[in-house]
Amino acid sequence: MKTYYLALDLKNDPKLIVEYEEYHRKVWPEILQSIASSGIQSMEIFRVENRVFMIMNVNDEFSFDRKNEMDNNNKRVQEWEDLMWKYQQALPNSKPGEKWRLMDKIFHFDDSQISF
């Protein structure tokens, strides 16, 4: 299993942020199926102000290229993505059309690193 960390900004509008969170409390079943069939085993999204952060745990068959191809060929996923773009905005310095951006891990700690 591999873990990916991604970030995205939401439009800085409290009403839109509330709507975005409401959609994520009742994600369409077709979207959940698409997530699962792509090899994503678990996904969490966190928010602070208008920045959102996603943690994805994926199986060995997962690839972003395969996920993008699957999404591009799924009309319901495209409908969801178009709807979500109403609430989302690219991070500064993103490429045109780039939404979620991979984050680099810069620190890790576990207590096995410490001896007393």
C-alpha positions as CSV (number, residue, x, y, z in Angstrom):
1,M,0.0,0.0,0.0
2,K,1.2,3.5,-0.8
3,T,-0.1,6.8,0.6
4,Y,-0.4,10.1,-1.3
5,Y,-1.1,13.5,0.1
6,L,-2.7,16.2,-2.0
7,A,-3.8,19.8,-1.6
8,L,-6.3,22.1,-3.3
9,D,-7.9,25.4,-2.5
10,L,-11.6,26.2,-2.3
11,K,-13.1,29.5,-3.4
12,N,-12.9,31.7,-0.3
13,D,-16.7,32.0,0.1
14,P,-18.3,30.7,3.3
15,K,-21.5,29.7,1.6
16,L,-19.7,27.8,-1.2
17,I,-17.5,26.1,1.4
18,V,-20.6,24.9,3.3
19,E,-22.1,23.5,0.1
20,Y,-18.8,21.7,-0.8
21,E,-18.8,20.1,2.6
22,E,-22.5,19.1,2.3
23,Y,-21.7,17.3,-1.0
24,H,-18.9,15.4,0.7
25,R,-21.2,14.2,3.4
26,K,-23.3,12.5,0.8
27,V,-21.0,11.7,-2.1
28,W,-22.8,10.1,-5.1
29,P,-22.6,6.3,-5.1
30,E,-21.1,6.3,-8.6
31,I,-18.2,8.4,-7.4
32,L,-17.5,6.1,-4.4
33,Q,-17.6,3.2,-6.9
34,S,-15.2,5.0,-9.2
35,I,-12.8,5.7,-6.3
36,A,-12.8,2.1,-5.1
37,S,-12.4,0.6,-8.6
38,S,-9.4,2.8,-9.3
39,G,-7.4,1.1,-6.5
40,I,-8.0,3.7,-3.8
41,Q,-8.5,1.8,-0.5
42,S,-9.2,4.8,1.7
43,M,-9.5,8.5,1.3
44,E,-9.8,11.4,3.8
45,I,-10.2,15.1,3.2
46,F,-9.5,17.8,5.8
47,R,-10.1,21.5,5.6
48,V,-8.6,24.6,7.2
49,E,-10.1,27.9,6.0
50,N,-10.3,27.5,2.3
51,R,-7.4,24.9,1.9
52,V,-8.3,21.2,1.6
53,F,-5.9,18.3,2.2
54,M,-6.5,14.8,1.0
55,I,-4.9,11.6,2.2
56,M,-5.2,8.6,-0.2
57,N,-4.1,5.0,0.6
58,V,-3.9,3.0,-2.6
59,N,-3.2,-0.6,-3.6
60,D,-0.3,-1.7,-5.8
61,E,-2.4,-1.5,-9.0
62,F,-3.3,2.2,-8.5
63,S,-1.8,4.9,-10.9
64,F,-2.8,8.5,-11.4
65,D,-2.7,7.9,-15.2
66,R,-5.1,5.0,-15.0
67,K,-7.4,6.9,-12.6
68,N,-7.5,9.9,-15.0
69,E,-8.3,7.6,-17.9
70,M,-11.1,6.0,-16.0
71,D,-12.5,9.4,-14.9
72,N,-12.3,10.8,-18.4
73,N,-14.4,7.9,-19.6
74,N,-17.0,8.1,-16.9
75,K,-19.8,10.7,-17.5
76,R,-21.0,10.7,-13.9
77,V,-17.4,11.4,-12.6
78,Q,-17.1,14.2,-15.2
79,E,-20.4,15.6,-13.9
80,W,-19.1,15.5,-10.3
81,E,-15.8,17.1,-11.3
82,D,-17.6,19.9,-13.2
83,L,-19.8,20.5,-10.2
84,M,-16.9,20.5,-7.7
85,W,-15.0,23.0,-9.8
86,K,-17.7,25.5,-8.8
87,Y,-16.2,25.3,-5.3
88,Q,-12.6,24.7,-6.1
89,Q,-9.8,26.9,-7.3
90,A,-6.2,25.9,-8.2
91,L,-3.4,26.4,-5.8
92,P,-1.0,29.3,-6.7
93,N,1.4,28.3,-9.5
94,S,-0.7,25.4,-10.7
95,K,-0.6,24.4,-14.3
96,P,-3.8,25.2,-16.3
97,G,-6.5,22.7,-15.4
98,E,-4.5,21.3,-12.5
99,K,-6.7,20.7,-9.5
100,W,-5.4,18.5,-6.7
101,R,-1.6,18.8,-6.3
102,L,0.7,16.2,-4.8
103,M,2.4,17.3,-1.6
104,D,6.0,16.4,-0.7
105,K,6.6,14.8,2.7
106,I,9.1,16.9,4.5
107,F,9.0,15.3,8.0
108,H,8.1,12.0,9.6
109,F,8.3,11.0,13.3
110,D,7.5,7.8,15.1
111,D,8.4,6.9,18.6
112,S,10.8,4.1,17.6
113,Q,13.2,6.9,16.7
114,I,13.6,7.8,20.4
115,S,15.4,5.9,23.0
116,F,15.2,6.8,26.7
